[in-house]
Amino acid sequence: QIEERKYLATIRAEETEEEAKAATVNKEIRDVTNTQITESVLEIDECQASPVEASTGDATRL
């Protein structure tokens, strides 16, 4: 019975370690995804702002 408990404890520890690794990978994926979304939004904002900034700049120079 002691051997069985040791075995089960080892299995549980391995499962816990695998769950922790999976959680870390999921967090890293979310972080990368959020970064990509943020960068895409900033690029869109820059593209949309460019004509306005250009026309504002022209108006300022006049």
Phi and psi in degrees as a GROMACS rama.xvg file:
@    title "Ramachandran Plot"
@    xaxis  label "Phi"
@    yaxis  label "Psi"
@TYPE xy
-64.9744  -42.198  ILE-2
-62.0558  -39.4339  GLU-3
-64.9964  -40.7516  GLU-4
-64.6815  -41.4414  ARG-5
-62.2218  -43.799  LYS-6
-60.9076  -48.0396  TYR-7
-63.8822  -38.3529  LEU-8
-63.8924  -40.2068  ALA-9
-64.3778  -44.3489  THR-10
-61.0882  -44.562  ILE-11
-62.9672  -41.1916  ARG-12
-63.3752  -42.2935  ALA-13
-64.7102  -40.7421  GLU-14
-63.5348  -41.9477  GLU-15
-62.5954  -41.8189  THR-16
-63.7186  -42.6912  GLU-17
-63.8215  -40.4146  GLU-18
-63.7787  -40.1695  GLU-19
-64.6263  -41.7957  ALA-20
-62.8207  -43.5103  LYS-21
-62.6513  -40.9166  ALA-22
-63.8147  -39.6187  ALA-23
-64.804  -44.3061  THR-24
-62.6042  -44.24  VAL-25
-61.0785  -40.9338  ASN-26
-63.8944  -43.5643  LYS-27
-62.7134  -39.6616  GLU-28
-63.5676  -44.2594  ILE-29
-62.0915  -42.4831  ARG-30
-61.8079  -44.9513  ASP-31
-64.0152  -44.4332  VAL-32
-61.5949  -45.9509  THR-33
-62.3713  -39.2178  ASN-34
-64.2069  -44.032  THR-35
-63.7132  -40.5504  GLN-36
-63.6713  -45.4913  ILE-37
-60.3424  -45.3413  THR-38
-62.841  -40.0077  GLU-39
-64.3417  -42.44  SER-40
-63.7529  -42.8923  VAL-41
-62.9918  -40.3213  LEU-42
-64.084  -41.6691  GLU-43
-63.5893  -44.4238  ILE-44
-60.0523  -41.9923  ASP-45
-64.5914  -41.5356  GLU-46
-64.6861  -40.6524  CYS-47
-73.4952  -29.9295  GLN-48
-81.6223  -24.9658  ALA-49
-55.1371  -51.5723  SER-50
-61.4231  -37.6051  PRO-51
-66.6887  -45.3812  VAL-52
-63.5267  -39.3374  GLU-53
-64.9361  -45.3281  ALA-54
-69.7953  -35.4754  SER-55
-65.7286  -41.0892  THR-56
-62.6911  -41.4558  GLY-57
-63.9444  -42.2646  ASP-58
-65.5055  -36.7945  ALA-59
-66.8477  -38.3344  THR-60
-69.6417  -26.4355  ARG-61
